[in-house]
Amino acid sequence: MSPSDSTLPIQRVRAIVELAERRGWDVAGMLAEAGISPELLAEGRSRVTTAQAVEMVQRLWRTTDDELLGLGLHPMPRGTLRLLCFGLVGASTLGGAIRRFESFRRSLPGLPPPSLTLHEGEARVSFDISGVRQPVDIVIDTVLTVTHRFLAWAIGGRLRLRRVEVPYARDPDLDDYDVIFGAPVVFSAPTPALVFDAALLDHPIDRTEDELLEFLSNAPAAVLGPREYSVSLASRVRQLLERGRPDDWPTVEELAAELAMSPQTLRRKLREEHTTPREIREQILRDMAVASLVRGDETVTALSRRLGFSEPSAFSRAFRRWTGSAPGSYQR
């Protein structure tokens, strides 16, 4: 399974649609361009592929010419993020880049001001959103995600977060926080923030302009797709399963051995993360199915066979259980 096969809950799309409706933007055109059927918005278990979400964001960027979609302190024209990244990548260390980010606040009046604080070995990068009239959850998540992914890329890979803090209440229908952040999320916090080991501030930045151009050319896919790592056991299990085909997946015992723990410990720790090996397998099958149906590159019969179902009707029943809709609802 490739990163392009990952999916996001329909609640993410609903948030963008509600934003577009409030501002009088072309919702029908936006959904059509992304290949998302409007009927999926009414079903809480629906999913969209990362590629579809990228298409929606790119269309809104073109429509609004505002990289914060009208929800910043002031409009932030397209290209602002690009200039910011070029300004930060010239710093010698991660800490230097963040301090430079702080100093740019007067040059970036649309962006909520960032702030770096240190406490008991933790570095905390927070954003002051007190001046934003109507903070929107998805924009807060986007600002945090873009910041995290860029800083992680800048130091050559993994910027493991200890936690993420967001100023809104938890939505029980959103199940993608581990995909986005790979760290525990604290809800109803005073301000949006990324928290990580302060020792990482001394990590050097060694990136070229050509590497930065390549990173930016993939926006926003580079920040909407799954990360290469996670601190959660569920994601580690998912990564092990995604290496192989569904008909050759390792057993729970084999997964436990790979992770250097007993099967009982594996099941217990997954329960603590509110999931099970079976649920993880079904999430992978669901995402593979959604991605294939959206691409339209194989028949339902061929897809059901590839995913290990004895017949298309069995696959269709499982798909409806996963998403609340028939497979045909996802075909363009």
C-alpha positions in Angstrom: 0.0 0.0 0.0 1.4 3.4 -1.0 1.1 6.7 0.9 -1.3 7.9 -1.9 -3.7 5.1 -0.7 -4.2 6.7 2.7 -7.6 8.2 3.5 -9.1 10.9 5.7 -12.5 11.0 7.4 -15.3 12.8 5.6 -15.5 15.3 8.6 -12.4 16.9 7.2 -14.2 17.5 3.9 -17.3 18.7 5.7 -15.2 21.4 7.5 -13.9 22.7 4.2 -17.3 22.6 2.6 -18.9 24.5 5.5 -16.1 27.1 5.2 -16.6 27.4 1.4 -20.4 27.8 1.8 -20.0 30.6 4.4 -17.8 32.5 2.0 -19.9 31.8 -1.1 -17.3 29.7 -2.9 -18.2 27.1 -5.6 -18.7 24.0 -3.5 -20.1 21.9 -6.3 -17.2 22.7 -8.5 -14.7 22.0 -5.7 -16.2 18.6 -5.0 -16.5 17.7 -8.7 -12.9 18.5 -9.3 -11.8 16.3 -6.5 -14.1 13.5 -7.6 -16.1 13.5 -4.3 -19.8 12.6 -4.5 -21.9 15.1 -2.5 -23.9 12.2 -1.1 -20.9 11.0 0.8 -21.1 14.2 3.0 -24.2 12.9 4.7 -22.6 9.6 5.8 -20.4 9.9 8.8 -18.2 6.9 8.0 -17.3 8.1 4.5 -13.6 8.6 3.5 -11.7 10.6 1.0 -8.2 9.9 -0.3 -5.3 12.1 0.5 -5.1 13.0 -3.3 -8.7 14.2 -3.2 -8.1 16.4 -0.2 -5.0 17.8 -1.9 -7.1 18.7 -5.0 -9.6 20.5 -2.8 -7.0 22.6 -1.0 -5.2 23.4 -4.2 -8.5 24.6 -5.8 -9.2 26.8 -2.8 -5.8 28.3 -2.9 -6.4 29.2 -6.6 -9.8 30.6 -5.8 -9.0 32.6 -2.8 -5.3 33.5 -3.4 -5.0 33.0 0.4 -3.0 30.2 1.9 -5.0 30.4 5.1 -8.3 30.4 3.2 -9.5 33.7 4.7 -9.1 32.6 8.3 -5.8 34.3 9.2 -5.3 37.7 10.8 -5.0 39.0 7.3 -4.9 37.4 3.8 -1.8 35.4 3.2 -1.2 35.4 -0.6 -0.1 32.2 -2.4 3.7 32.0 -2.4 4.0 33.3 1.2 4.7 29.8 2.6 7.4 29.3 -0.1 9.1 32.6 0.9 8.9 31.7 4.6 10.5 28.3 4.0 13.4 29.8 2.0 13.9 32.2 4.9 14.0 29.4 7.5 16.1 26.9 5.7 19.1 29.1 5.8 19.3 28.9 9.6 22.1 26.7 11.0 20.0 24.8 13.5 16.4 23.9 14.2 16.3 26.3 17.2 17.8 29.0 15.0 15.0 28.4 12.4 12.3 28.7 15.0 13.7 31.9 16.4 13.9 33.2 12.9 10.3 32.2 12.4 9.4 34.3 15.5 11.2 37.3 14.1 9.3 37.2 10.9 5.9 38.0 12.6 5.9 41.6 11.4 6.6 40.5 7.8 3.8 37.9 8.0 0.8 39.8 9.5 -1.6 37.1 8.3 -0.1 34.3 10.2 -0.9 33.8 13.9 2.4 34.8 15.7 4.6 31.8 16.7 6.4 31.6 20.0 9.1 29.2 21.3 9.3 28.5 25.0 11.5 26.1 27.0 10.5 24.3 30.2 12.0 21.2 31.9 13.6 19.9 28.8 10.6 20.5 26.5 10.5 22.9 23.6 7.0 24.3 22.9 6.2 26.1 19.6 2.8 27.8 20.1 0.6 30.1 18.0 -1.3 33.1 19.3 -4.8 32.9 17.7 -6.4 35.4 20.0 -6.7 37.9 17.1 -8.5 35.4 14.9 -12.3 36.1 14.9 -13.5 32.6 14.1 -10.8 30.0 14.6 -11.6 26.9 12.5 -10.3 23.5 13.7 -9.1 22.3 10.3 -7.1 25.5 9.8 -5.5 25.1 13.3 -4.6 21.5 12.4 -3.2 22.6 9.1 -0.9 25.3 10.6 0.4 22.8 13.2 0.9 20.1 10.6 2.7 22.3 8.0 5.0 23.7 10.8 5.8 20.2 12.1 6.3 18.6 8.7 8.6 21.4 7.5 10.7 21.5 10.6 11.0 17.7 10.5 12.1 17.8 6.9 14.5 20.6 7.6 16.5 18.5 10.0 16.6 15.5 7.7 13.9 13.3 9.0 12.2 12.7 12.3 11.0 15.4 14.6 9.2 13.2 17.2 6.6 15.1 19.0 5.9 14.5 22.7 2.4 15.9 22.3 0.2 18.3 20.3 -2.1 20.8 22.0 -5.2 22.2 20.3 -7.7 24.7 21.6 -10.9 22.9 20.6 -12.8 19.9 22.0 -12.3 16.4 20.7 -14.5 15.3 17.8 -15.2 11.6 18.3 -15.7 11.1 14.6 -12.1 12.1 13.7 -9.7 9.2 13.8 -6.8 10.6 11.8 -4.7 12.4 14.5 -2.1 9.7 14.6 -1.8 9.8 10.8 -1.4 13.6 11.0 0.8 14.1 14.1 1.9 10.7 15.3 1.7 11.9 18.9 -0.8 12.2 21.7 -3.2 15.2 21.3 -4.3 17.4 24.2 -7.7 18.9 23.5 -9.2 22.2 24.9 -5.7 23.6 25.5 -5.1 27.4 25.8 -3.3 27.7 22.5 -2.3 25.5 19.5 1.2 24.1 20.2 3.8 21.5 19.2 5.8 20.0 22.1 9.1 18.1 21.6 12.4 17.3 23.2 14.4 20.6 23.6 17.6 18.8 22.7 16.4 18.7 19.1 16.8 22.5 18.9 20.5 22.0 18.4 20.0 19.6 15.5 21.7 21.1 12.4 19.8 22.1 9.2 21.6 20.9 6.1 19.2 21.3 3.2 19.9 22.8 -0.3 17.6 25.1 -2.3 17.0 22.3 -4.8 15.8 20.0 -2.0 13.5 22.7 -0.7 12.1 23.3 -4.2 11.3 19.6 -4.5 9.7 19.6 -1.0 7.5 22.6 -1.9 6.5 21.2 -5.3 4.6 18.5 -3.5 2.6 20.8 -1.4 0.1 20.2 0.2 0.5 16.5 -0.3 3.7 16.6 1.7 1.8 17.6 4.8 -1.6 15.9 4.3 -0.2 12.4 3.7 1.0 9.9 6.4 4.3 10.4 8.1 7.2 8.0 7.9 7.1 7.4 11.7 4.8 7.4 14.7 5.1 6.9 18.4 1.9 4.8 18.5 1.9 1.0 18.4 -1.1 1.0 16.1 0.8 2.8 13.4 3.8 0.5 13.8 1.5 -2.5 13.4 -0.1 -0.8 10.3 3.3 -0.2 8.8 4.3 -3.8 9.2 1.1 -5.0 7.6 1.4 -2.6 4.7 4.7 -4.1 3.7 2.9 -7.2 2.3 -0.2 -8.3 0.5 -3.5 -9.0 2.4 -3.3 -12.7 1.6 0.1 -12.9 3.1 -0.2 -10.7 6.2 1.6 -11.9 9.4 -0.4 -13.3 12.3 -0.7 -11.6 15.6 2.0 -13.9 16.9 4.4 -12.9 14.1 3.6 -9.2 14.6 4.3 -9.5 18.3 7.6 -11.2 17.6 8.6 -8.5 15.1 7.8 -5.9 17.8 9.7 -7.8 20.5 6.7 -8.4 22.8 4.2 -11.2 23.6 0.9 -11.5 21.7 -0.9 -10.7 25.0 1.1 -7.5 25.5 0.5 -6.5 21.8 -3.3 -6.9 22.2 -3.3 -5.1 25.6 -1.3 -2.1 24.3 -3.5 -1.8 21.2 -6.6 -1.9 23.4 -5.1 1.0 25.3 -5.0 2.9 22.0 -8.6 1.9 21.4 -8.0 -0.5 18.6 -7.3 -4.2 17.8 -5.2 -6.1 15.2 -8.4 -6.9 13.3 -9.5 -3.3 13.2 -6.1 -2.2 11.8 -6.3 -4.8 9.1 -9.8 -3.7 8.2 -8.7 0.0 8.1 -6.0 -0.9 5.6 -8.4 -2.9 3.4 -10.9 0.0 3.6 -8.2 2.5 2.5 -7.0 0.3 -0.3 -10.6 -0.2 -1.5 -11.4 3.5 -1.4 -8.2 4.5 -3.2 -8.8 1.9 -6.0 -12.5 2.9 -6.5 -11.5 6.6 -6.7 -8.8 5.8 -9.2 -11.1 3.6 -11.3 -8.3 1.4 -12.4 -9.8 -2.0 -11.6 -13.2 -3.6 -11.5 -15.0 -4.4 -8.2 -14.5 -8.1 -9.0 -10.8 -7.7 -9.4 -10.5 -5.4 -6.4 -12.5 -7.8 -4.1 -10.2 -10.7 -5.3 -7.0 -8.7 -4.6 -8.2 -7.8 -1.1 -8.9 -11.5 -0.3 -12.7 -11.7 -0.6 -14.3 -14.9 -1.9 -16.8 -13.0 -4.0 -17.7 -9.4 -4.9 -20.9 -9.5 -2.8 -18.9 -10.3 0.3 -16.6 -7.3 -0.5 -19.6 -5.0 -1.0 -21.1 -6.0 2.4 -17.7 -5.3 4.1 -17.3 -2.0 2.2 -20.7 -0.8 3.3 -19.9 -1.7 6.9 -16.6 0.3 6.7 -18.0 3.4 5.0 -21.8 3.3 5.2 -22.0 3.4 1.4 -21.9 1.1 -1.6 -18.7 0.8 -3.6 -20.4 2.6 -6.5 -20.6 5.8 -4.5 -16.8 6.2 -4.7 -16.4 5.6 -8.5 -16.0 8.7 -10.5 
